[in-house]
Amino acid sequence: MLDPKYIAGLFDGEGCIGQNFTNTGFRVLQVSISNNYKPVLDDLKLQFGGGVYPLNKCFQWRIGAADDIFVFLTAVSPHLFIKKAEAAVALAISQTVGSGGRLTDQTILLRERLFDMLTEAGDRRKSFREEVNEHVAEVQHDSD
């Protein structure tokens, strides 16, 4: 069994919390980690479910079931650094899924707002990374 701290580091660096749309336009979560070393992804599959798929020149482990996402993010969230905000929102989304029944209008609105928050959290993280890269480039330029 992989250590949650190791998984969190792997997920922070190589993972993604994304969203897809079903055929009916319903937004659903997807969590993934891409890596060249398939055995570690196979271990994630054994530990958390999902599947491992070829992706370009590497492999990707993916989970989409709300229960699997909840278990995974609950295990790694205390140890995340980069994707901590996104994981918190994704955990909230994973708890809005009904047990096969129809969602209430209120729950649908809540899910839409949470998915918007997930997008905003990802955008802030990317914007921060770009800002850091700009500062690093300035420092490197000044030292030349």
N, C-alpha and C positions, 0 to 999 in steps of 0.2 A: 504494500500500500504506500502510495506517495505521500510525503509530508505536506500538509496544507501550506506551510510557509514556502516550500519549494514551488508548489503549484501556483501560489500567488505571484511569486517572482516571474515564473514562466508566463502566467496570464498577463501580468502588467506589461511585459515586454513583447509577447508574441500573440496576445489574445485580442478578442474583439467582442463587444456587446452590440449586437445589431438588431435590426427589425426587418421583417419581411411582410408581405401582404399575401393573404390567402386569396383564392379565386373569387371569394365574395367581398374582397376589399378590407377584411378584418386584419388589423395589425397584430403580429405575433413576434415574440422575442426569439432570438437565436444567439447562442454563446458559442464561440469557437476559439481554437488555438491552432495555429499553423506552425509546422516545424519539419525539418529534414529527418529527424530521428523518430521513425515510426513507433519503435517500442514504447517510448514514453507516452505517446498518444494512445496506444493500445491499453496501457495501464490506466489512463484517464477513462477510457471507455469501460473498462472493468469496474472501476471505482464509482463512476457517476452516470453511466449509461451513454446513450448517443451512438455515434458511429464515427469511423475513421475513413476518409475518402482521399483519393489522389487529387492533388491540386497543383497544376503546372509542374514544377520540378520538386515539389515537396508533398506533404500530407496535411490534412486538416481534420481535427476532431471537432465535432459539432453536436450540440444538444439543442433541442427545441421544445421539449416537453416542459411545461411550467414546473412540475414537481422536481424534475431533474435539475432545472436551472436554479430553483430555490435551494436544493440540497448543496449544489456546487457553490453558489455564491455565499451561502451561509458559512461554508467551510473556509473559503478563502478571504472573504471580506475583511475580517479583522487584521489581515496581513497585507492588504493592498495599499499601494501608495499612489500610483498613477491613475488607476481606474476606480478609485474608492467612491467618488460621487456617482459615477455611472452605475456601479454595482448596487448602491443604495436605492437608486431609482428602479433599476431592473428587479430588485427584490420586491419592491412595492408592486410593480406590474405583475410579477409572477403570482402574487397573492390575490389578484383580481379575477383570476380565471375560475369560472364556475365548474361544477361537477357534471358537465355535459348538458346542463340546462341552459336556457336562454338568459343572457345577461340583462339586467335592468338598464333602463336609459341612463340612470345616474351612474352606474358602474361603467357603462360605455363612455360617458363623458369624462369620468375619472381616468380611465385608461388612455383616452386621447390626450389629456393634459399630461399624464405621466410619460407617454411616449414623446411628447413635445419637450418635456424636461430632460429626457434621455438624450435627445438630439442636441439640446442646448449645452448639456454637460460635456458631451463629446466635442462640440464646437469650441467651448472654453478651453478644454485640454489641448486641442490642436492649435488654437490661437496662442496659448501660453508657450507651447513647444516652439512655434515659429518665432515668437518674441525672444526666447532664450537663444535660438539659433542665430538670430540677427545680432544679439549682443556678443555672442561668441565670435562671430565673424568680424565685428568691429574691434574686439580686443586683439584678435589675430592680425588684423590689418594694421592696428596701431603698433604692434610689436615688430612688424616687418621693417 
